[in-house]
Amino acid sequence: MRKFLILAAGAALLAAPAAASAQSWGSGDYYHGGYGGYGSYFSGYPQFRDAERHIRMEIREGQREGWLDQNDASDFSSRLNWIRKSEQREFNEHGWNLPSWDQQRIRQSLDQLDRSIDSARDDDAGNGGGWSYQR
């Protein structure tokens, strides 16, 4: 009987950290991205995904077509990553309830980056750069 009690107490001690971990998983931190919750897998706010996808496609297109060199493409990608990290910080603070002023700030950053890429393409086209087929 004594061995049984010692084994039961040992099993309870081993199970306690797992139970505590399960409790913190379901807490508010889970929804705000802390402590191994969804924030570890945060893929961005849905309202910005299309703009981010568009920007990534423009960067790839610019490299493929030659109107963006490696340095410019890297710079634009870094700026997009900075915006994405900003989204992650906001998610860690607010969860899915992003305040409207933060939404506007992120949207403005994405729009400004998109305009910069468009400007790079337009500048290259105006200078006769890029690739074109000529006989």
Sequence and secondary structure as in RCSB ss.txt:
>XXXX:A:sequence
MRKFLILAAGAALLAAPAAASAQSWGSGDYYHGGYGGYGSYFSGYPQFRDAERHIRMEIREGQREGWLDQNDASD
FSSRLNWIRKSEQREFNEHGWNLPSWDQQRIRQSLDQLDRSIDSARDDDAGNGGGWSYQR
>XXXX:A:secstr
 HHHHHHHHHHHHHHHHHHHHHHHHTSHHHHTT TTSGGGG    HHHHHHHHHHHHHHHHHHHHTSS HHHHHH
HHHHHHHHHHHHHHHHHHHTT   HHHHHHHHHHHHHHHHHHHHHHHHHHHTT S     
